[in-house]
Amino acid sequence: MDTGSYRGYRCDDGPVAYFVVERAADGKDVIHVQDVVLHARKLEVLYEMRDDDHTDADAPDLIAACILSTLLEDRFRGQADSVDYINIKTKTTLTLPYGPI
């Protein structure tokens, strides 16, 4: 997947803030990241898929590239060894090492 065709941004909707991964070509929201939390060297990313053209298999690459590395400027490097990507609707979880894209 060409993660360069996507971008991430933070959305502040009143008292609620979340991150969005959108397809750059048409501005369509692909993923909403509800929370990014560090727990004892494991990063937990809670997300929701917003586009039927993408699956949970796409989420880690897109979130890592557009949110963790770019938007959050890789601030968890050295603090997290792994990332749990958790779909909040389906409870599907994928655990991957935290590392360069």
C-alpha positions in Angstrom: 0.0 0.0 0.0 1.3 3.5 -0.9 1.0 5.2 2.5 2.1 8.4 0.8 -1.3 8.7 -0.8 -2.8 9.3 2.7 -2.5 11.9 5.4 -3.3 12.2 9.0 -4.7 15.0 11.1 -6.2 15.7 14.5 -9.8 16.5 14.8 -11.1 18.4 17.8 -14.9 18.0 18.0 -15.9 19.9 21.1 -14.7 17.9 24.1 -13.8 15.0 22.0 -10.5 14.8 20.0 -9.4 12.0 17.7 -7.0 11.4 14.8 -8.1 10.8 11.2 -6.3 9.0 8.3 -7.7 10.3 5.1 -7.1 9.4 1.4 -5.4 12.5 0.0 -6.9 12.2 -3.5 -10.5 12.7 -2.4 -10.3 13.6 1.3 -12.3 10.6 2.3 -11.9 9.5 5.9 -10.4 6.0 6.0 -9.7 5.4 9.7 -10.6 7.3 13.0 -8.1 6.7 15.8 -9.9 7.2 19.1 -6.9 6.8 21.4 -3.2 6.2 21.6 -2.0 5.1 25.0 1.3 3.7 26.3 1.1 0.9 28.8 4.3 -0.6 30.1 6.3 -0.5 26.8 3.2 -1.4 24.7 1.4 1.1 22.7 -2.4 0.6 22.4 -4.1 2.2 19.4 -7.9 2.1 19.3 -9.3 2.7 15.9 -12.5 2.5 13.8 -12.5 1.7 10.0 -14.5 4.4 8.1 -14.1 3.1 4.5 -15.3 -0.2 3.2 -12.5 -0.3 0.7 -10.0 -0.9 3.5 -9.6 -3.7 6.0 -8.0 -4.2 9.4 -4.9 -5.5 7.5 -4.5 -1.9 6.1 -4.8 -0.2 9.5 -1.3 -0.7 11.0 0.6 0.6 8.0 -1.7 3.6 7.6 -1.8 4.5 11.3 1.9 4.0 11.7 2.8 6.2 8.7 0.2 8.9 9.0 -0.4 9.2 12.7 2.4 7.6 14.8 5.4 8.7 12.6 4.2 11.8 10.9 1.6 13.5 13.1 2.9 12.4 16.5 6.5 12.8 15.3 7.5 9.3 16.5 7.3 10.4 20.1 6.9 6.8 21.4 10.2 5.6 19.9 12.3 4.2 22.8 9.2 3.9 25.0 7.3 1.2 23.2 8.4 -2.2 22.0 5.2 -3.2 20.4 1.8 -1.8 19.3 -1.6 -3.3 19.7 -3.9 -2.1 16.9 -7.4 -2.7 18.2 -10.6 -2.2 16.1 -13.1 -0.8 18.6 -16.1 -2.2 16.8 -14.9 -5.7 16.0 -12.3 -6.1 18.8 -9.9 -7.4 16.1 -6.4 -7.0 17.5 -3.1 -7.1 15.7 0.1 -6.8 17.6 3.3 -5.7 15.8 6.7 -4.5 16.8 7.0 -0.7 17.2 9.6 0.3 14.6 10.3 2.2 11.5 7.8 2.2 8.7 
